Amino acid sequence: MKRRALLRQVAAVAGTGAALAVLGALAPAAATPPRPTLPPLAGKRALVLGAGVAGLVCALELHRAGAEVLVLEAAPRIGGRSLTLRAGDTLHEADGPEQRVGFTQDPAFYFNAGPARIPHHHQGILGYCRELAVPLEVLVNENRAARVQGHPLGQVKADLRGVVAELALKALGTGLLDAPVTPAETERLRAMLRHFGALDRQGRYRGTSRAGWAEAPGMTEGRRRAPLPLATLADPALWASADFAEGVNYAATMLAPVGGMDRIVAALAAALPPFAIRLGVPVTGLDPAQGLARLADGRTERGDIVISALPARHLAELPGLSAERRATLAAIPQAPSAKLALEAPRFWEAQGLYGGIAWLPESTVTQAWYPSHGFHAPRGILLGAYIWEEEKALRFAALAPAERAALALSELSALHPELAGQASAPVSVAWNRMPWARSAWAEWAPGTREAALPALTAPEGRLLLAGDWLSALPGWQEGAVASAWGALARVPG
């Protein structure tokens, strides 16, 4: 079955959330292009629009090549969607009340409201972490003690394997295989399936300690969990969620910077000359032929090289670009996404929840993430919602912050009734309402990015474009790096 047909079937049966989970498992890893070697740029002036990961990578490499670099950022901070919130920070969504982060003052108490994990094969962004001495730690993306639809992930995985292995063993020898199988090969396959599914001597799946314990062993042998009913295992929302971490971009080992994801953009910015970044300066228009950027304060800045790393929606609205390019930019579909975090005592660790993700696919909050650092501290920051399904994310975004927190606590009570009366300092981010982002990532339809890429990446006068939305990894910092290197490869000598 082709991928798109499979996704349509899953969405029809179990909803878009399950289809997205399957997509995560099927999505291939995208190779970041080699880092380009820039020509000597001494005496050249470079303007970079946007101080997110893509813009800062462009600025750093242009600076290393000898150019004088100026980065213009509309927001009052660097990082773009690489947003880490800590005690005392404020958050401004469009047409919404200010949120002030009320976490305890502690370096380990932070909320990665945008990117929160780095796959081990994203060697572009990891390379900058290595070069710039950004310390990393393991992020526990999958914890088999975490719940999926109310069931332990380890049990779901073990029971799915057992059922599949039992069915395959029964089908073996029925002539359904495409290639002929010798009797010796058949016996080896039977042995493999018994091992794979933890089947008994009769080839039946009757449960396994891989699924975890109803009563843990100690001085007694313990009692393993009874297998889940087949009807339960056949729920697409269950198996799609359970297999999410099989996706190449979600598989162990995953990493995160110690102290918050914004440590990466801070290190990139620190490698630039003093005063190379100007904050709070929205760009209101461009003249690509002259290399000019018009600013909201009425001034202009000029560069021999201009690289825009602005979000596609903002770029589409800037006068000065060709009508064709603006139309292409405006047509790129954008995905909303929302997150909510709160502070609480670490009662979850007594349940074996040292990092990992719990799935609540039938709820609005969709996921809860347990912190992968600060183990056994009295308190910690729990990600109480990560929402990416469009209808849910937009509905959540339309709520006031206090209403979002109440909804999240209500839905999380099915998973953790202990949160009632213990959770504090909720803070939430709806990316479609963040004024300088207005979305979480580009959601290209299959084949459309490849068709639009030649027109979008071609120079327009002195202007080149960068941004994760151009890459095959939209929403990932690796996509931002790949797009930056792609733009830099087109810088003329």
N, C-alpha and C positions, 0 to 999 in steps of 0.2 A: 504493500500500500504506500502511495506517495505521502510525503510529510504533510502537505496541505490538506489532503483528504483525511488523514488521521486526526489532525487538529480540528477539522470541522466536525468529525464524529464525536470527539471528546467534548467539544464545546456544546454540541447539541444535547449530549447525555448529562454532562456534569457542570456545564457552565464555563465561562471564559477563564475563570481562575484555574481550573484543572487543565485547560488547554495551554495556558501560559506555563504551568508547571511542566507539562510534557515538552513544550518548546524549549524550556531551559535544559531539559535532559538531552534533547536532540541537537541543540545548537552546536555547530563545530567551533573549535578554537580558531580565531583569526590571527594570522601571522603578522606581526608588526614589521613594516619594512625596515631595511637597514638604516642606521643613522646616517644622514647625508654628510658629506664633506663639503663645507661651504668655501667659496673662494675668499681670498683676503678682502675684508670690507673696511679697512682703515680709511677714514675720511668720509664714509657713508653714514647717513642718519636713517635710523629705522624707527617707524611708528608701529607699535603693537596695540591693537584695540581689544581690551579684555584681559583681566589678570586671573583667569582660571588656569587650570593645568596646561591647556594647549597654548595659551598666550604666554605664560611664564616660561614654558619650554622653548618657544620661539625666541623670546627675549634673551634667554640665557645663551642659546647657541649663536644668535646674532652678536651678542656681546663678546663671546669667545672668539668670534671671527674678526673682531676689531671694530664693529660698527658702534656708533653712539646710539643708545637705545632709550626710547621713552615709551612707557606703558601707560595707557589711559584706561582707567577703570571707573565705570559709572557708580558702582556701589561704594559704601564707606569702608569696605574691607576687601582684601584679596581672596581668591579661592574659587569664585563662582559657585558652582553647586558642591564643591568640596567644603562643606560647612560643618564645623564642629562647634557645639554650644557648650559653654561652661557657666558656672555660678556667676551671676551678675550680668551676663550678656543679655542683650535685648534683640528681639526679633520683630520685624515689621512686614506683615503681609499687606497686599493691596486692599484698601477699604476694610481693614480689620483693626482691632485693638492691638496695642503693643503688648507683646509677651516678654516678661522679664524672667530669666531662668533662675529658679530658686533652689538649685541643688546646693548641697553642703559644699563649703569651700574645701576641695580636696582635688589634687591633680588627677586622681583616678576616676573622678566623677565627671564624665563628659558624654555627649550625645552626638554621634556622627549622623547628622540629619540628611546627608547626601551619601556619597560612596562610603562603604563601611568595610569592604573586604577586597583583597587583591589575590587573584589566582596565582599559583606558583609559576605558571608559564607566561605571565605577563611581564616579560623581561625588559620591556621598555621602561615602564614606571619603576620596576624593581631596580633597574640599572641606575636610575637617578637616586633612589634611596641608598644604593651602595656608594655611589660617587660622593653624595652629599652627607654621608654618615647619619642617615635617618634610621634610628634603631627600630627593628621590627619584632613582633611577637606573633605566635600562632593564634589564629582565630578559629575557634571550634565552630565550624559551620554545621556539622551534623553530630547530634548526640542521641544515641539509641535509647536513652532513658526519656527523651522528650516525647511529647504526645502528638499524634496525628489523628485528628477526628476523635480524640479521647482515648486512643489506644497507644501503648508504647511503640515507638518507631522500631525498636529491635524486634518486637513481636510481629509487627506487620511485615517486616522484611523476611524474617525467618519463615513465617507461615506462607507468604507468597511463594518463596522458593520451594517449600515443601509441597504445596498444591501443584505447582507447575511441574516439579520433578515427578510426582506421582502420576500425573496425566501423561507426561512424556514416556514414562516407563511402561505404562499400559499400552501406549501407541506403538512402542518399539516392536518390530517384527510384524507389523501389519501391512508392510509394503508401502507406507506413506512417504518414506524417504526418497529423495530424487536419485541418489547414488546407491548402488548395491552395497550391502554390508555383509561381511563374512560372519560366520558364527563366532569366531574369536573376537572380532570387533564389536559384535553385539553384546558379548559378555562384558567387555571393557566399558561400553556405553552404559550398561546396566549398573555396573559398579560405580561409574562416575555419577550417575543420577541418584543412586542411593546416598552417596557421600554429599552431593550437592544439596539435596533436599532433606538430609537427615531422615531417610526412610528406614522402616524396620525391615526385617528379613522377608516379610511378605510383600514388600514394596509399597507399604502404606505409610502415609504421614500421620503420625499420632502425637505430634508435638516434639519439642526439643529444648534443651537448656539454652540454645542460641536465642530463643525467644524471651529469655529472662525467667524470673522466678516468681511464683505465687507466694512461696515462703522461701526465703534465702537460706542456703546451707550455712551451717556453723558447726555446732556439736551434733546436729542431725544432717541427713543427706539433703534436705530441702525438697521442695515440691515445685516442679516447673509449671508454667502456665498452660492451661488447656488451649488448643488451637482455636483461632477465631473462625466463626462460621464462613462458609464459602460465599454466602450472600454479602457478608460484610466486606470480605476481601475483594469482591467484584465491583465495589463502589469506586468509580473512576476518581472521585475526589480523594479517596484514600490511597490508591496505588500510584496516582500521578504525584501526589505530595511525597509519598515515601521514596520515590525514585528521583526526586529533584536533585539531590547531591550526586547522582551519577553523571549529571551534565558536566562536560569538560571544564566549563567556566565556574563550576561550583564544587568541584571535587577537592578533597584534601591533597596537598596541604594548602590552606588559605592563610593569608597573612594580613596584618594591620600594623600601622605605625604605633609604637608605644606612646601613649598620651593623646592620641586622636589623629584622625586622618589629615587634619590641616597642618600637621608637622611637615608634610611633603611640600605644600605650597610655601610654607614659611621658609623651608630650606632653599627652595628655588629662588625666592625673593631675596634671601640673604646673600646669594651668590651674585647678585647684580650690583652695580655701583650704587652708592647713596643717591637718593632722589630720582632714581630711574623710574619709579612708579608714582603716578599721580592719581589719587583716589577722589571719588565724588565728582567725576568729570564725564557726564554723558556726551556721547557723540551724536550729533543731530543731522549730519550730512557728510557726504564724501565727494571728492573730485578725484577719481582714480587716475585720470590722465596727468594731473599735476601732483599727485601724491598728497592731497590736502584732506584733513579731517576738520570739519566744523564742529565746534563745541557749544554746549548749552549756555556757556557764559559769554558767548559772542566772539571768542577768540578762534583762531585757526592754528593748527599744527601741521607741519610739512615733513615728509620723509622721502628719501630716495627709494626706500622700500617701505611698503605698508602691508601689514598682515592683520586681517580682522579675524579674531577668535570670538566674535560675538555670537550669541544664540541666533539661529536661523530666523526666528520670528522678528527679532530686533533688526537684524540686517535687512530683512525684506522691506522694512518701513523707512529705511534711510534714503532720502533723495540723493541722486547722483549716480547710483548704480544703473546699469542698463535695465530696461523694462523686462527683457527676457529673463535676466538673472533674478530680479526681484520676484517675478511671477513663479519661477522655479523654487525659490526659497520659501515663498508664502505657501506653496502647495505641499510642503513636507509635513506629513502628519506628526503631531506631537503627543506624547503620552503624559497624562497626569500621574502623580504618585504622592503619597502622604506617609508621614511617620509620626509616631508619638512615643515619648519616653517619660519615665517617672522614676522617682527614687523610692526605695523600699528596703526593709531588712532582707538579708539573703536567705530567706527560708527555703528557697528552691534548691540550695546546695545540699540540704539534708535529704532531698529527694533524688540525689545523684545528678542534678542539673548543673554541671560545670560547663557553661557554654552550650551552644547548639540552638536549634530553632524548634519551637512548637508550632504546629499548623492548626488553624481554625478556619478552614476554607469556606465554611458555610456562614461565617460571621463577617462583619465589616472589617474588623482589624486584621484578619487573614493570618498574620504571623506574630509570634512573640519571640524575641531573641534574648537569651541569657548572656550576661557579660562573660567574656573569655579572659578577663584579667581581674586582679584584686581578690582572688579566691580567699575565703574565710574571713574577709573583712566584715565588720558588723553590718554595713549597708552597701548598696550598689545601685547602679542605674540599669533598669530593665527596659528594653525596647518593647513597648506594649502594643504597637501596631506598625505593620509595614504593609501598605495597601498599594497595589498597582493596577488592579482591574478598574477600567475606566469609570464605570457607573458607580462603583463603591467609592473610588477616590474623589470623584466630583461631589458625591453626596456628603462625604466626610468633610471636604474642603468648605462646603457651604455652611457648616456649623460654626458657631462661636467656639473659641478655645475651651471654655468651660464645658460646653456641650460635647465636644469631642472627648474630653477627659471622662465625662460621665458615661458616655457610650462605651468607651474602651474598658473602663472598670467593670461595667455591667457585663460585657461579653467575656472579659477575662475571668470573671468569677466562676464560670463553668470549669475553667482550667485550674484557677488558684483562688478559692474562696478566702485564703489568708490575706489577699490584697486589701480586702475591705477594712477600712480604718487604719491601714498601715502605709498605704501609698501616699506620696506627697510630691509636690513640685512638678506636676505634669506640664510638658511643653510639647507642642506639635508644629509640624511644618507641612503645608500643602504647597507643592512646588508649582502648581498652575497659578497660585496666587502670589508667588514671590516676584516682586516687580522687575528684577533684572534677569530673571530666568524664564518665568511664565510657562514652564513645562519641566518634566523630569528628564526626558530623552526623546530623540526622534524615533518614530515608529514607522519606518519605511515598509511599504508593501513589498513582497518578494519581487525582485527584478527591477524595481523602480530606482533604487539607489545607483545601481550599475549604469542605468540608462542616463541618469542625471549627472553622474560624476564628471564626465569630460567637460561639460559646460561649467560646472561649479568650481572645478580645480584649475581651469585655464586662467592665466593672468588677465586682469582687466586694467589696462594701463599699468600703474605701479602696484596695484592691489592684488594680494593673494589671500585665500581663505583657509582657515583652520578651524577645528572644533570637532569634538567626538561625534557630532551628528553627521559628519562627512564619512566617518569610518564604518567598517563592518562590525564595530563594537560600540554602538551608541550607548551612552550611559556609563561606560567604563572609562576609568582614567587611562587605561591602555589605548583606548580609542582616541583620546585626546592627544596622547604622545604620537600615535601613528599619524594622525592628521597634521600635527605640527611638523613632523619629519617630512611628510609629503609636501607641505607648503615650502619648507626650507630647501627641498631638493629643486625647486623651481626658481630660487633666488638667482638673478643674473649676476655674472661676475663684474 
